[in-house]
Amino acid sequence: MLYVVDDELEFTSLLKELPSPIFQSLIAFNDSTLFLDTASLESDDIVILDLQMPQMDGVEIIRNLSTRSRDINLILISGMEGAVLNSTSMLASALGFNVIATFSKPFKLEQLLKVVAQASAKIKQSPQHTHYQDDAEGFSKHDLCSALKNNEFVLFYQPQIDLQSLHICGMEALIRWQHPQLGMLAPDRFLEQMKSYDLLDELTDFVIEETIKTETKLNKEGIDICASINISASSVINLSLPEKLENLISDAAITPSRFCLEVTESELMTELVPALDTLTRMRLKGFNLSIDDFGTGFSSLQQLHRIPFTELKIDRSFVSNLMLDSESQVIVEACIFLAHKLGMSVVAEGIEDEQTVKKLVTLGCDVGQGYYFAKPMPEHALFEWIKEHLPVDNTVNILRTVK
């Protein structure tokens, strides 16, 4: 269901006239109190919320919603400056809401139509709509240990594309749980519990070993692309990790430059000294290092100065709003400029449309990742995807053209 909370009657009338069955069936509220009292919200509902309501403002509405259900999809709109929209979006995300997009008035209705249509399609395809509805919070340590023992965890790979040549240049390894009853589970269903039970190191070992196996197969096929692996906080401070990784790739006869270890800013803040030790020695051994979700932490510039990163990964929250929000565009442009000045490459994740690709190319971004190019896929599908885009000269190229 699509809900619109806006005190402008003309706006809601215009939405109903849009050529889309989604908007023709929307429920509009011009009174925020009435919306909170009567709307029965489900996880697949989308709420278009104007922040400037007369009875209570958008922040108050979001706060009230958070006491009832946080599994709601929001599109925020406002005539205020972009900074207000950004702050409200961050607040809503921190409270657990899924903020799809933000719009500054005035905006084109066609843009809103496109965003809502894409979001609706994605929601319908999400795991909670294709698998059982059980909540993952009930998983015990025994459940997770059994999953590790029984090889129920699998890796999916999402291609990374060189935005200048449009060749595949890398892939990110992403963990999934093939649960025997619940089906395929995304990491947000189990990672926090793995962390609470001190199982992340074992899971990270699995990801590393499986990624090395995949890289070995690609190497035998003559396909040279880099694999990115997310490293947990506990692994970052493991002083034996550099030697362990070096031995594993040596046995597989693969060079360290084919691997990029991704670390988030928050993980670096746990124990800085051992993290600095481990990551510096990783770089000395030839591994690439990426600072993930850049711009969302509290000491980004300090971390760039401390640790020899080779790659900066712009957080998807900025990329997804690149064409809708001038502040996001400024931040993305600044990240690209800063990274290049420091000799780092830049990856933009969360790309979902051609307009964003074109803009990133204009801004000089190096690598793109997102559903626009390819969704995460299991190993066999990755090889099929590569072969479909593999010309006779063995140069991997995607079939999209950016004009």
Secondary structure, DSSP 8 states (H G I E B T S, - for coil): -EEEE-S-HHHHHHHHTSS-HHHHT-EEES-HHHHHHH----TT-EEEEES--SSS-HHHHHHHHHTT----EEEEEESS-HHHHHHHHHHHHHTT-EEEEEEESS--HHHHHHHHHHHHHHHHHSHHHHS----GGG--HHHHHHHHHTT-EEEEEEEEEETTT--EEEEEEEEEEEETTTEEE-GGGTHHHHHHTT-HHHHHHHHHHHHHHHHHHHHHTT---EEEEE--HHHHT-TTHHHHHHHHHHHTT--GGGEEEEEEHHHHTT-HHHHHHHHHHHHHTT-EEEEEEETSSS-HHHHHHHS--SEEEE-HHHHHTTTT-HHHHHHHHHHHHHHHHTT-EEEEE---SHHHHHHHHHHT--EEESTTT---EEHHHHHHHHHHT--TT-----S----
